[in-house]
Amino acid sequence: MKKFLKFGCGSVIALIVLGIIIGALSDSEGPKKESDKVETVANNSDATKDTKNETNEKDKEKETNNKDLEIYKNEIVVHLDAFQDEYDKHWTNNWVTTFEGVGNGTVDRYKAFETLNSLEKYYTGLGNKIRNTELPELSKENQKLLKNYLSDLQSAILTRSRAASEAADMFDKGEFKPSEMDKIQSTVVYADQEIVSALVERTTLEQKLGLIK
């Protein structure tokens, strides 16, 4: 009986202690749950703010692109088209016809020298014209693409100018060596690579502005 009472008392005490502990744990868990709720609300609020900020940024970017698009269409593209047209037209009318004429005997070395010498000066002038043409500025990223395009285009123009100079010098000296021809051809190929780089920059810009889908 005494053993039973001892056991019983011990159990009661244990239960009381356990109850106190559970109560304490319950009390301690209560605020945590509340804090969790507060934290969840805060997180949801932050997420909402992030979404709003992201939406605002997209709206600003769209508005900026729309402004840039109007500037590009109304004040810039006409100049770029003219630059590229001059770049190609004078090459076809002078370089291509000169070498075709030399090949079929309709153009002599003196005429070839004169034409290529003029072509060199023309391209040098075109490069200076582009450098001195003031274009309105676009927003930061779009302006960077425009500058890259103009820089690569100018490089291609100056490289073609160098090719014309090398070819004129070849006809002037009458040195039609295979090595000399290869050197000139390499210069022409390099100019072609530069104009491709320029067109990539322009295409990227026009895609960003929504002109190319």
LUMRO-922668 format. One record per atom (N, C-alpha, C): residue in one letter; z, x negated, y negated. Coordinates in steps of 0.001 Angstrom, whole numbers, padded with zeros to 6 digits, always signed. Layout:
N
AZXY
...
END
This chain:
213
M+000000-000832+001194
M+000000+000000+000000
M+000000-000874-001254
K+000912-001876-001251
K+000981-002778-002395
K-000349-003492-002579
K-000895-003864-001416
K-002188-004539-001490
K-003233-003579-002070
F-003119-002301-001627
F-004061-001306-002116
F-003912-001113-003608
L-002614-001038-004067
L-002360-000873-005491
L-002873-002072-006291
K-002607-003228-005732
K-003085-004440-006417
K-004605-004399-006546
F-005231-004023-005425
F-006695-003979-005436
F-007187-002942-006422
G-006437-001762-006361
G-006828-000686-007253
G-006651-001075-008698
C-005532-001677-009006
C-005283-002098-010386
C-006290-003123-010834
G-006548-004023-009898
G-007538-005062-010241
G-008887-004448-010523
S-009235-003441-009760
S-010537-002788-009948
S-010577-002058-011264
V-009457-001383-011571
V-009403-000654-012840
V-009536-001602-013999
I-008748-002704-013897
I-008818-003707-014964
I-010229-004268-015083
A-010819-004531-013902
A-012172-005071-013889
A-013155-004091-014515
L-012949-002797-014159
L-013839-001786-014719
L-013672-001679-016237
I-012357-001767-016651
I-012090-001700-018093
I-012750-002865-018812
V-012541-004060-018224
V-013155-005263-018814
V-014656-005136-018831
L-015209-004625-017686
L-016659-004465-017585
L-017173-003477-018633
G-016340-002404-018812
G-016715-001414-019811
G-016738-002001-021206
I-015688-002832-021470
I-015620-003482-022787
I-016828-004382-023002
I-017170-005137-021918
I-018313-006062-022017
I-019608-005300-022253
I-019782-004186-021451
I-021000-003374-021592
I-021092-002798-022993
G-019894-002333-023470
G-019864-001777-024824
G-020254-002804-025862
A-019690-003990-025659
A-020012-005070-026593
A-021496-005400-026563
L-022050-005451-025329
L-023479-005745-025183
L-024335-004662-025823
S-023868-003399-025612
S-024613-002277-026188
S-024623-002367-027699
D-023414-002700-028244
D-023323-002829-029701
D-024212-003948-030219
S-024241-005060-029448
S-025030-006215-029897
S-026522-005947-029761
E-026880-005114-028738
E-028296-004823-028523
E-028832-003845-029557
G-027930-002997-030072
G-028353-001993-031041
G-029043-002593-032238
P-028400-003499-032943
P-029038-004111-034116
P-030317-004844-033776
K-030327-005451-032541
K-031526-006196-032151
K-032713-005253-032057
K-032463-004080-031491
K-033552-003125-031356
K-034028-002683-032732
E-033064-002485-033631
E-033421-002104-034987
E-034230-003209-035664
S-033760-004448-035441
S-034481-005576-036045
S-035872-005701-035447
D-035949-005397-034129
D-037257-005437-033487
D-038197-004419-034120
K-037608-003226-034407
K-038418-002190-035032
K-038887-002636-036401
V-037955-003235-037151
V-038296-003723-038483
V-039382-004779-038404
E-039220-005688-037412
E-040205-006759-037245
E-041563-006188-036865
T-041549-005163-036003
T-042802-004531-035594
T-043497-003889-036783
V-042697-003185-037599
V-043243-002559-038801
V-043818-003610-039739
A-043060-004723-039868
A-043522-005814-040739
A-044833-006393-040218
N-044894-006582-038885
N-046114-007129-038285
N-047294-006193-038509
N-047028-004890-038318
N-048090-003906-038539
N-048540-003920-039991
S-047558-004086-040888
S-047880-004140-042314
S-048728-005363-042635
D-048351-006499-042021
D-049116-007736-042235
D-050536-007580-041705
A-050648-006948-040523
A-051967-006753-039913
A-052838-005873-040806
T-052201-004824-041376
T-052927-003937-042281
T-053397-004690-043519
K-052500-005545-044058
K-052855-006355-045224
K-054009-007290-044896
D-053944-007921-043701
D-055007-008843-043296
D-056343-008108-043207
T-056291-006892-042631
T-057515-006102-042489
T-058086-005751-043862
K-057182-005345-044786
K-057613-005009-046136
K-058189-006228-046841
N-057514-007387-046664
N-058001-008621-047291
N-059367-008998-046758
E-059523-008840-045435
E-060799-009169-044807
E-061901-008251-045319
T-061559-006973-045455
T-062528-006003-045976
T-062898-006337-047412
N-061886-006686-048208
N-062138-007049-049606
N-063020-008281-049721
E-062754-009256-048842
E-063560-010479-048853
E-065012-010170-048507
K-065206-009301-047522
K-066563-008923-047126
K-067270-008177-048245
D-066517-007309-048925
D-067094-006564-050045
D-067495-007508-051176
K-066628-008498-051454
K-066920-009473-052503
K-068149-010309-052144
E-068205-010704-050864
E-069336-011513-050404
E-070638-010719-050514
K-070569-009439-050144
K-071751-008581-050224
K-072198-008418-051670
E-071228-008208-052565
E-071527-008049-053981
E-072147-009317-054558
T-071587-010471-054149
T-072118-011763-054613
T-073540-011967-054121
N-073779-011648-052843
N-075118-011807-052272
N-076119-010884-052957
N-075684-009684-053316
N-076576-008753-054005
N-076980-009296-055374
K-076023-009899-056073
K-076321-010511-057379
K-077281-011680-057202
D-076980-012518-056198
D-077843-013675-055924
D-079250-013235-055539
L-079331-012141-054789
L-080630-011635-054355
L-081496-011260-055551
E-080911-010569-056514
E-081656-010172-057707
E-082115-011387-058509
I-081220-012366-058648
I-081571-013593-059385
I-082687-014334-058660
Y-082553-014424-057344
Y-083539-015157-056541
Y-084920-014495-056638
K-084960-013178-056453
K-086239-012456-056465
K-086899-012476-057840
N-086094-012345-058887
N-086645-012190-060236
N-086857-013492-061000
E-086096-014534-060646
E-086141-015746-061476
E-086382-017057-060725
I-086277-017038-059412
I-086363-018301-058676
I-087577-018383-057755
V-087798-017324-056978
V-088805-017399-055910
V-090204-017721-056435
V-090539-017256-057635
V-091862-017533-058191
V-092076-019032-058369
H-091030-019745-058755
H-091130-021206-058925
H-091267-021902-057572
L-090468-021470-056607
L-090515-022100-055279
L-091882-021907-054627
D-092434-020708-054759
D-093761-020444-054192
D-094814-021325-054851
A-094684-021508-056164
A-095646-022341-056900
A-095536-023801-056469
F-094312-024286-056299
F-094110-025668-055856
F-094772-025905-054500
Q-094520-024992-053579
Q-095077-025158-052224
Q-096596-025030-052225
D-097109-024128-053053
D-098558-023943-053130
D-099233-025216-053627
E-098659-025815-054669
E-099220-027065-055206
E-099101-028195-054188
Y-097989-028220-053472
Y-097757-029257-052466
Y-098862-029230-051416
D-099236-028043-050960
D-100229-027911-049889
D-101667-027984-050409
K-101914-027294-051518
K-103285-027178-052028
K-103906-028526-052361
H-103175-029359-053066
H-103735-030651-053475
H-103897-031608-052298
W-103075-031454-051287
W-103242-032263-050087
W-104534-031900-049371
T-104755-030596-049229
T-105977-030124-048557
T-107219-030503-049354
N-107160-030302-050665
N-108340-030532-051498
N-108657-032004-051732
N-107678-032875-051565
N-107902-034298-051865
N-107759-035199-050638
W-106607-035187-050002
W-106396-036055-048840
W-107316-035684-047685
V-107274-034430-047292
V-108042-033988-046116
V-109538-034162-046348
T-110029-033704-047503
T-111478-033815-047767
T-111925-035271-047892
T-111056-036135-048417
T-111409-037556-048551
T-111612-038200-047186
F-110663-038004-046293
F-110780-038642-044986
F-111874-038003-044129
E-112097-036714-044309
E-113219-036082-043605
E-114543-036646-044134
G-114619-036824-045453
G-115837-037366-046076
G-116103-038798-045669
V-115029-039600-045593
V-115185-040990-045153
V-115667-041007-043704
G-115130-040078-042920
G-115496-040022-041502
G-116950-039643-041276
N-117493-038717-042095
N-118892-038295-041890
N-119870-038988-042841
G-119355-039918-043651
G-120227-040722-044506
G-120577-040111-045840
T-119940-039004-046216
T-120265-038368-047494
T-119392-038886-048656
V-118358-039642-048331
V-117470-040214-049345
V-117373-041718-049112
D-117683-042533-050163
D-117583-043981-049999
D-116167-044451-050358
R-115905-045729-050137
R-114564-046260-050339
R-114127-046232-051791
Y-115088-046302-052717
Y-114758-046283-054137
Y-114266-044889-054553
K-115001-043872-054072
K-114598-042494-054365
K-113258-042188-053687
A-113089-042699-052477
A-111837-042483-051745
A-110666-043094-052509
F-110867-044305-053007
F-109803-044974-053763
F-109448-044167-055003
E-110461-043724-055727
E-110236-042973-056961
E-109467-041671-056694
T-109898-040951-055666
T-109264-039665-055348
T-107818-039845-054902
L-107586-040827-054037
L-106236-041043-053509
L-105295-041598-054579
N-105847-042397-055465
N-105045-042919-056578
N-104597-041774-057495
S-105512-040833-057719
S-105181-039653-058536
S-104155-038771-057814
L-104291-038679-056495
L-103371-037857-055706
L-101951-038419-055769
E-101853-039743-055737
E-100529-040370-055854
E-099865-039973-057174
K-100631-040065-058254
K-100086-039738-059573
K-099740-038248-059662
Y-100587-037429-059041
Y-100322-035991-059084
Y-098987-035665-058411
Y-098753-036221-057222
Y-097512-035934-056500
Y-096286-036483-057236
T-096446-037622-057855
T-095334-038160-058652
T-095002-037197-059791
G-096043-036649-060415
G-095844-035688-061494
G-095221-034389-061006
L-095632-033945-059817
L-095072-032715-059249
L-093586-032888-058952
G-093221-034050-058453
G-091811-034328-058184
G-090986-034276-059461
N-091539-034850-060534
N-090838-034817-061828
N-090762-033396-062381
K-091816-032625-062154
K-091846-031233-062620
K-090731-030420-061964
I-090566-030588-060669
I-089511-029871-059954
I-088139-030299-060454
R-087983-031606-060649
R-086698-032143-061114
R-086329-031596-062493
N-087326-031366-063323
N-087067-030934-064692
N-087110-029415-064882
T-087398-028692-063807
T-087422-027228-063900
T-086001-026688-063771
E-085554-025972-064778
E-084197-025415-064759
E-084212-024040-064109
L-083504-023927-063009
L-083402-022658-062292
L-081994-022107-062457
P-081851-020783-062532
P-080503-020201-062629
P-079698-020512-061374
E-078399-020658-061531
E-077553-021005-060396
E-077126-019774-059615
L-076991-019975-058312
L-076496-018932-057422
L-075029-019215-057121
S-074418-018399-056285
S-073040-018649-055872
S-072980-019915-055021
K-071800-020421-054793
K-071588-021753-054225
K-072415-022054-052975
E-072262-021249-051927
E-072948-021532-050659
E-074457-021392-050794
N-074891-020360-051498
N-076330-020154-051679
N-076946-021229-052564
Q-076196-021667-053562
Q-076667-022745-054425
Q-076847-024039-053648
K-075949-024274-052705
K-076045-025475-051877
K-077336-025461-051059
L-077673-024310-050482
L-078909-024185-049710
L-080127-024388-050597
L-080074-023831-051818
L-081190-023991-052753
L-081367-025455-053137
K-080263-026135-053414
K-080335-027555-053776
K-080873-028401-052620
N-080436-028089-051414
N-080926-028819-050240
N-082429-028633-050075
Y-082878-027408-050297
Y-084314-027121-050204
Y-085094-027947-051221
L-084653-027916-052471
L-085347-028643-053533
L-085317-030148-053297
S-084181-030644-052780
S-084051-032073-052503
S-085018-032512-051406
D-085094-031724-050330
D-086002-032060-049224
D-087460-031919-049651
L-087739-030908-050486
L-089111-030726-050973
L-089531-031910-051838
Q-088647-032350-052719
Q-088949-033510-053556
Q-089154-034770-052709
S-088351-034919-051677
S-088504-036076-050789
S-089864-036046-050108
A-090287-034866-049658
A-091591-034730-049007
A-092714-035054-049982
I-092582-034605-051221
I-093594-034864-052249
I-093702-036359-052543
L-092582-037010-052706
L-092592-038451-053000
L-093110-039259-051811
T-092841-038774-050599
T-093354-039467-049411
T-094866-039324-049326
R-095383-038149-049678
R-096840-037979-049707
R-097457-038840-050812
S-096730-038976-051899
S-097217-039842-052981
S-097346-041282-052472
R-096358-041696-051688
R-096392-043048-051125
R-097550-043204-050137
A-097791-042161-049335
A-098904-042207-048380
A-100234-042339-049122
A-100383-041603-050223
A-101612-041686-051016
A-101778-043077-051612
S-100666-043678-052045
S-100705-045029-052606
S-101115-046048-051549
E-100540-045913-050359
E-100874-046839-049261
E-102340-046707-048859
A-102832-045466-048825
A-104232-045246-048434
A-105180-045765-049510
A-104831-045538-050785
A-105674-046037-051884
A-105743-047556-051837
D-104613-048179-051555
D-104564-049643-051468
D-105425-050149-050312
M-105423-049407-049214
M-106233-049791-048051
M-107721-049762-048406
F-108167-048695-049092
F-109579-048605-049475
F-109924-049644-050537
D-108979-049937-051413
D-109211-050926-052471
D-109449-052309-051874
K-108673-052638-050863
K-108784-053963-050244
K-109815-053999-049118
G-110216-052811-048661
G-111177-052750-047560
G-110583-053211-046238
E-109273-053059-046110
E-108581-053489-044881
E-108292-052274-044003
F-109268-051944-043144
F-109118-050766-042290
F-108596-051170-040911
K-107456-051833-040929
K-106858-052299-039678
K-106126-051139-038986
P-106140-051135-037658
P-105398-050096-036929
P-103922-050055-037315
S-103328-051240-037530
S-101909-051289-037893
S-101668-050635-039257
E-102646-050828-040174
E-102526-050228-041499
E-102657-048707-041419
M-103586-048259-040588
M-103769-046823-040402
M-102530-046186-039780
D-101949-046893-038813
D-100722-046385-038166
D-099576-046265-039166
K-099478-047242-040044
K-098427-047238-041067
K-098576-046018-041985
I-099805-045767-042409
I-100066-044629-043290
I-099795-043316-042563
Q-100237-043249-041304
Q-100015-042038-040517
Q-098524-041757-040336
S-097745-042808-040142
S-096289-042648-039989
S-095671-042073-041265
T-096174-042516-042420
T-095678-042000-043695
T-095992-040514-043840
V-097203-040122-043434
V-097611-038718-043502
V-096742-037855-042585
V-096483-038340-041383
V-095651-037602-040423
V-094234-037432-040976
Y-093726-038470-041609
Y-092378-038397-042182
Y-092311-037335-043277
A-093371-037253-044082
A-093426-036220-045127
A-093419-034831-044496
D-094143-034675-043397
D-094175-033388-042693
D-092788-033006-042185
Q-092050-033980-041695
Q-090685-033712-041216
Q-089777-033265-042362
E-089979-033877-043522
E-089155-033523-044685
E-089462-032112-045186
I-090736-031732-045148
I-091075-030381-045615
I-090564-029334-044636
V-090526-029672-043355
V-089957-028753-042357
V-088464-028541-042644
S-087769-029634-042945
S-086341-029535-043290
S-086139-028650-044522
A-087033-028806-045502
A-086946-027988-046722
A-087130-026514-046394
L-088098-026209-045558
L-088384-024816-045205
L-087251-024188-044397
V-086578-025007-043598
V-085417-024507-042854
V-084317-024080-043833
E-084074-024899-044859
E-083061-024572-045864
E-083438-023288-046620
R-084694-023167-046975
R-085132-021967-047710
R-085052-020724-046834
T-085452-020856-045586
T-085385-019725-044653
T-083940-019276-044457
T-083034-020239-044320
T-081608-019918-044153
T-081086-019172-045369
L-081484-019626-046557
L-081071-018964-047803
L-081591-017533-047844
E-082854-017349-047522
E-083449-016013-047591
E-082889-015083-046521
Q-082472-015636-045399
Q-081788-014838-044378
Q-080433-014366-044896
K-079692-015262-045549
K-078395-014899-046107
K-078512-013825-047176
L-079601-013872-047925
L-079820-012889-048987
L-080393-011576-048467
G-080758-011554-047186
G-081272-010331-046581
G-082758-010135-046730
L-083480-011183-047189
L-084934-011079-047333
L-085643-011243-046007
I-084988-011943-045092
I-085535-012146-043749
I-084525-011609-042742
K-084978-010764-041858
K-084077-010176-040847
K-084059-011024-039593
END
